[in-house]
């Protein structure tokens, strides 16, 4: 087994963690990740503006950590302790260079002093982050009583990562720095930066300027064709600054340059790199605004490898990381199969097929990295066709790739879909941000164990760690990217750091109010929706409306008021559904141990609320590829309506509709461009031929039942934004499940429903 620095760190950390007991006697501490060992002591340390932070004279690294701690205390408490060099004194926070190595540290808090001890800067930094957390149990300002305790801590895994996709949607440097701040505060140490994909090339490469002049910009489909091109890129100076910013927070940035697939953007910039004829490669530009798996692959010409060598050398000049990610995933081989030149290459190399050619391709790229002492890491498809001896596998198609890699003697990082793919929504609430329709909750992420039971103790040594991925196809704004990442990335941080015996969901949930406060202080947008009361309305006796409340995660308790006042921890406790008269205003909020979780929610009871359902409250007829998407209107991205739809079968069900008197149906909907590369699945999307020029909204009694109405769309078919379609439904006895679909001659564009209102006919 090759002992790399990362593996040595991992083995050392695991050994130390194994020697430490699970957290004990620390029930009132709010440290996240939970430390390996924490013992509560008597008393508190009073942290005030007069408290100095002391480091040894001339210790530049310790001084840097002390300044970072002082700056964080200023952000959270409103005052900045003075940093001094010299001998320790009573009433001081002291940073010592002694004790555990690597990322491990010891933190001693007594009423007289605080000591952070570690042999390495990384340990001092994490000790400082733990102290900052203890000093920031909430968002209050001023002096704070830090609970006395002794903490001995070290990570379970060496790789604790978060990937952000800047290729599909571009984030500002300021947003990325705030994300790094939140990662560092929770001891995540690897920022995997997805810089290149079919939709955009985001990294300045001096030798190939068209990569950013052309490849960084795209024309999105639909109404967006009339907008300015979407895009952006990071200059090399910005990258150097971000790399340094991350390093100061003990975070390594691992860049990803996709090969041989996900390569449309560079091929559009330089068509000679593609496997298809140059004219076909140029035509690919119109697809850069699509989502899905694309057929464009790099060719295997020597000139293409010269290009990749040049690019990777500039990448390595910018990023000092041991690992360079080369992608390797979802490389559809159709263009390679259709190319006589590439088929000849396969024969000349003595390879069996295109899978072996991809293996040869990846190993060829890996040699460029090896020349400069770097290591290749790629998605688990790089296992297919054979793998270079020192390659590392990032397992995303479940954990099978990680198991296969470790058993074959390769290092691996677990990053499995769906549980660590943070583009999935966090609850079933219609208030969730745009993204994929599968629910991956905070508790789901916390429940993932990065050490597969299928591996022996020796094989587990190849598990470097764990990573969550923020794919941004449907995260159009920086705020949505962060909201999809947090607080789930905090759950990942605990699973990557805390010993297996210290993992406890209930205890993690207890610390969430403090965590939400810290994330807000750090300037990170979080998704609070799963903590917030969600309503379910139904008819009650006497003309009243029944309001049932729940939270997505079931954490804490709901408090509510009926007098218009803001709910507090002492307000009425919600225990059962409420039967309320029209006009009643209900304000509700979730609390945990007396502290608020999420936002206050308000409803004014009106029977009309029962008659309207947004698309997220309707049932999808199928869930093949369910997405929450935005409409196509020319408005700010964060102001557009959000619609829940299965793109492979746009069909919705209003369950239990009362048509005893007939009904007036009003549907607010929008046309959306079908910009999805889904291969043959596109041909399976059901289409019903329209009877009028603009098509119809069809309403059936059950999806296989009688057609109740076909409402012409008329001028709505010409509107890229939201349109309201109105029609009458005939009277029928009993409750009816209404199935709503649209007729069309083509899947592009397709209709998506924003909301439906059903009113009894007079």
Buried (B, 14 or more C-beta within 10 A) or exposed (E): EEEBEBBEBBBBBBEBBEEBEBBEEBEEBBBBBBBBBBBBBEEBBEBEBEBBBBBBEEBEBBBBBBBBBBBBBEBBBEBBBEBBEEEBEEBBBBBBBEBBBBBBBBBBBBBEBBBBBBBBBBBBBBBBBBBBBBBBBBBEEEBBBBBBBBBBBBBBBBBBBBBBBBBBBBBEBEBBBBBBBBBBBBBBBBBBBBBBBBBBBBBBBEEBEBBBEBBBBBBBBBBBEEEEEBBBBBEBEBBEBBBEBBEBBBBBBBBBBBBBBBBBBBBBBBBEBBBBEEEBBBEBBBBBBBBBBBBBBBBBBEEBBEBBBBBBBBBBEBBEBBBBBBBBBBBBBBBBEEBEEBBEBBEEEEBEEBBBBBBBBBBBBBEBBEEEEBBBBBBBBBBBBBBBEBBBBBBBBBBBBBBBBBBBEBBBBBBBBBBBBBBBBBBBBBBBBBBBBBBBBBBBBBEBEBBBEEBEEEBBBBBBBBBBBBBBBBBBBBBBBBBBBBBBBBBBBBBBBBBEEBBBBEBBBBBBBBBBBBBBBBBBBBBBBBBBBBBEBEEBEEEBBBBBBBBBBEBBBBBBBBEEEEBEBEBBEBEEBBBBEEEBBBBBBBBBEEBBBBBBBBBEBBEEBBBBBBBBBBBBBEEBBBBBBBBBBEEEEEEBBBBBBBBBBBBBBBEEBBBEEBBBBBBBBBBBBBBBBBEEBBEEBEEBEBEEEEBBBBBBBEBEEEEBBBBBBBEBBEBBBBBEBEBEBEEBEEEBBBBBBBBBEEBBBBBBBBBBBBEEEE
